[in-house]
Amino acid sequence: MTRVVRAVGMAAAVLLLLEAAADGFQRRKKQEEEITQTLELPPDPPAAVPADPSRLAFVQAPLSSQGLLSRQTRDGLRVLLQSARGARFVRIRAYVAGTGDLRRVQSIVAETFAERKQPLPVLTVAQVGALAVEGAQVQMEALVEQRKPTGAGTVFAAASAATAEEAAGLIRQTLEQAGAVMDAPASLVCGVSSPEMLEPMRRAAYAMLPRAAYVGFQLQRIPAPPLAACQAAASMARATEGGVQRLPHGVALSVPKIIVSGAQLAFRYEETDARLAYQRLDRTLQQAGSSLKHAVLLYVYPMSSQLAELARKVRAEFVNTAAPPAGLVAPVEGLPSIDGAFALEAIALPAPGS
């Protein structure tokens, strides 16, 4: 009889333990589900932000071959944030090589700025054919706004040519016409059509702007006819009369405020799709107090020459054809969407009265 009682007692104890374990499992599961449900997605970057051209500065992250895309993106952001020294980020551009998911770059940028409780900049991400260092998967550069003036304004230049030397010459001519300080910190981004042009482009870039935050890459993987496409930005020593000086390959700005957009993608490949991309960018600028009619710079990043022509064809419907924006058409390997056709990026003046 004693053995039977003992066995019954042990069975009851085991049953109680099992019930307690099951109850604990359910509580843990419920807590995990609640935690999962309250996780917040990182915010999307803004479509456009204002900036003061007299306070702009330029930073870039050097190439690294350590790790894959996510690690290199985080490392690059850390360098950009350190180099900015507390300045407000206006725009970040990321040029990605390889097969990594371009959308991951946006997520990491958003997470990083959210963790630091800093306002997000506009963002442009594009896949290019190759970077200058083997194993490098991303190179990043940024436009930042400092607390104090860096000059009387900023000149933006954009030009393309068949050789690195010709492209650099057009950029130099534009910067000098606007009174840029050539030996001051500047920004220079150059894409070339073949790997053989990377080193000549780098030499020409630093000969022109020795203190530039320079970014150079191959535009697309398959070599194409010779092309060097460059964008530059530099501080001006003197203000331009009227605040805006339009140049053959750029614009000099000493106005109180400009509007800087991130990349606006065109999806799919028909004329109506291209028109929708311009309409979205125009709406973005209008919400920021401007419009494409007030754009002074317009960059196009197409996936092919046919798509470049499509973007050109629709462009005239939206810009001020009497005073068209300067800019550049620079082909790229890919965009952060499987059906992306081209991307648009603009700098515009505020609309009168805004």
N, C-alpha and C positions, 0 to 999 in steps of 0.2 A: 504493500500500500504506500509506504514511504517513497519507494522508487517511482511509483506512478505520479504522486504529488509533485516530486522533484522534476519529473519530465514535463508535466503540465506547466510548472512554473517556468522552466527554461524555455519552453515553446512560447509562453506568453511574453517573456522578456525579449526573445528574438523578434516576435511580432511587433512589439513596441519600438524596438530599434529600427526595424524596417520602415515602420510608419514615420518615425522621426526623420530617417534619412530621406524618405520620399517627400516629406513636408519641406525639408531643407532644400532639396533639389528644386521643388516648385518655386520656393521663395527666390532662390538664386536665378532661376530661369526668368521669373517675373521681373527681377531687378535688371537683368541683362537686357530684356526686351524694352524696359522703360528707358534705360540708358541709350539703347540703339535708336529709339524713337525721338529722343531729344537732341541727338547730334545735329548740328547745323552745318549746312553746306557752305563752303567758302563763297564770299560774295563775288559777283561778276565784276570785272574792271569797268570803269565808266567808259562811255562811248566818246566823250570829249571833255576836255578840261581847259580852263583859262590859264594864261601864263603872262608874265611881264618880260618882254624880250630884253630889257636892260639888266635883268638879273639871272639870265640863263647861263648854265655851265654844263659841262659834258664829262661823262665818266664811262668807262668800259671795263669789262672783266677779261683778263687774258685767257687764252686758250689753255685747256687742260685735257689730258688723256686719261685721267684717273676716274674710274667708275663708268657707269652708264649715264643715260640722259638725266634721270632724276637727280643723281648725286651731282653731276656737273652743273645742273640748273641751280641747285641749292648753293653749291660752292660759288657760282657766279654771282648769285644774288647777294651772298655775304660780302663779296668783294665790292659790289656796287654800293651797298649800304655803308660800308666802311669808308669808301672813297667819297661818298656824298657828304659826309660829316654833318648830318642833320638837315641838309637841304631837302626841300619837298620834291618828290619825284613827279615829273610831268608825263614822261613817256618812257617806256621800256620797249626795246626791240630785241627779239631773240631769233638768231639765225641757226637753224637746226640741220645737221647733216646726219645721214644714217636713216634707220627705219623706226626710230622711236615715235611714240604717240605724241604729236604736237600739242594735243589738248592737255597733256600732263603738265606742260610748261605753264599754262594759264592757271591750273589748279595750284601749283607750287608757288607761283607769284602771289596769288590771292591768300593762300595759307600763311605765307611769310609776312605779308604786310598786316594781315589780321592779327597774328601773334604779337607783332610789335605795335599794334594799335595806331598804325600810320595810314593815311588816306591812300587808296589805290591809284596808280597812274593809268593812263591809257596804255594799251598793249598791242603790239604787232608781232606775230609769230609767223615765220615762213620757213619752209624746208628748202635748202640750197643743195647744189650738187656736191660740194666738198668744202671743208675748211682747210686752213693752211698747215695744220698739225695732224698727223696720223693718229687716229683714236679719239680725236676731239669730236664731240657730238653737238655742242652748242656754243655759240659766242653771243654775249649780250652787251648791249650798250644802252645808255640812258641819257635823257635830257632832264636836268634838274633845275629848280628855281631856288637860288640862294636868298638869304635874308637881305644882303646888301648888293648894290649894283656891281656888275662885273664889267660894264662898259656903257656906251651910250645907246646900245641896241644890239641886234643880232642880224647878220646877213646870212641868208640861206642860199646855197648854190647847188645846181644840179645839172649834170652834163654827161653825155655819152659820146664815144668816139671809137675808132677802130683800133687804137693803140692806147696803152697806159699813159704814154707821154702826152698824147693829144688831149685825152680826157683831163689829165692833171693841168694842162695848159689852160683849158677853158675854165676850170674851177679857179685857178689862180687869177686869171683875168677878171672874173666876176668879183672875187673877194677884194682884189686891189681897187677896182672901180668903186666899191662901197666903202673903202677906207678901213678894211678889216686889219686887226693887229695880227700879223702873220706869225709872230714868234710867241703868241699867247696860247693858252689851252684852247683847243678847238675840237670839232668832231669831223671825222671823215669816214664814210662807209663806201666801199668800192666792190662791185661784183664784176667778175671777168668771165669770159666764155670758155677758157681753156686753162688747164693747170700751168702751162708754160708762161702764162701772163701774170701769175700770182706774185712772183718775186719782182719783176719789173714794176708792177703796180705799187707794191710796198715801198720800193726805193723812190719812185716818183712822188708818192704820198708824203713821205717824211722829208724829202728834199723841199717840198712846198710848205708843209706845216710840221715843223720839227717837234712840236709839243701836242700833236693831235692824239685824241683817243681814236686810234685807227682800227677799223674792222675790214678785213678783206676775205673774199671767198669766191669759189667758182659758182656761177649762177645756176647751171643745170649740169647733170651728170654727163650727158652726151655732149662732147665738144661741138660748138656751133661756129658760124662765121665770126671773125675777130670782133669783140665788143668789150669795152670797159665802160661801166655805168657807175658814176660816182655822185654821192650827195655829201655836202659839207655844210657846217655851221660854224661861225666864228663871231667873236665880239667886235664891235666897231669902236673906233677911237672917238668918232664924232657923230652927232645925230644927223640924220638925213633931213633935208628940207621937206616939210609937209608930213614927215613921219613915215612915208613909204616911197622907196625908190625902186621902180621896176627895171630890171636889167635883162639882157638877152638870155642869160642862163641863171636867173635867180631873182631875189628880192631882198632889199635892205629894209629893216623895220626898226623904228625907234618910237613906235606908238606905245601908249600905256598898257595895252592888253591885246593879246592874240588868243585864238581858239585853236587848240591842237586836238586832232582826232586820232583814235586808234584805227586799226585796220577794219574796214567794212567789206565783208565778203560778198561776191556775186556767186550765186548757186545755179548750176546748170549752164547751158550753152546757147540759149536763144537770145535774140535782141530784147525781147520782153524781160528776160531774166537780168540782163545787163542794166536795163532801165530801172528795174526794181532796186538794184544795188545803189545806183546814184540817188534814187528817191529816198532810200533809207539813210544814206549819208547826209543828204540835204536836210531831212527831218532831224537828224541828230544835231547838226549845226544850228538849225533853227531853235531847238530847245536850249542851246547854249548861247543864244542871242546873235546868231550869224546865219549864213546860208552859203550854198555853193556859189552864188552870185558874188559873194565877197571873199571867195578863196583866192589866196595869193600863191599857194603851192598845192599841187595835186600830184601824188605819186600813184602809179599803177604797177601792180605786180601780177602779170598774167602767167598762165601755165603754158602758153604757146603763142606763136606769132599770130595765129588766126584769132585767138582770144584778145590779144593786144589790139588788133584791128577792130574787133567788136567794141572794146572799151573806148577807143578813139571815136568811133562812129557815133556813139550815144552821148559822149562827153559834151558836145556843143549844145545840146538841149538844156544843159544845167548850169554851165559856167557863163561868166560875162565875156562874150566874144569880143567886145570892144577893148577889154583889158584882161586877156586870158591869164590864168595862173601859170607860173613857171612850173616845172616839174620834170618827171622822168618816167619812162616805161622800162622796167627792169624785169626780165623773165625770171621765174623761180621754178623750183622742182615740185613743190607741193604747198598746200595750205591746210589749216586745221579742219578740213571737212572733205569727205570722200568725193563730194560732187562740187567742190569749190572750183570756180573758173578763173577768177582774178580777185585781187584785193585792192581797195582804194584807201588812201591815207591823205589827209588834208591839213593845211594850216590856213586859217581864215581870219579876216578882220571882223570885229564886232559890227553889226548892222547899225546904221545911224540911229541914234536915239535909244539904243539898247544899253 
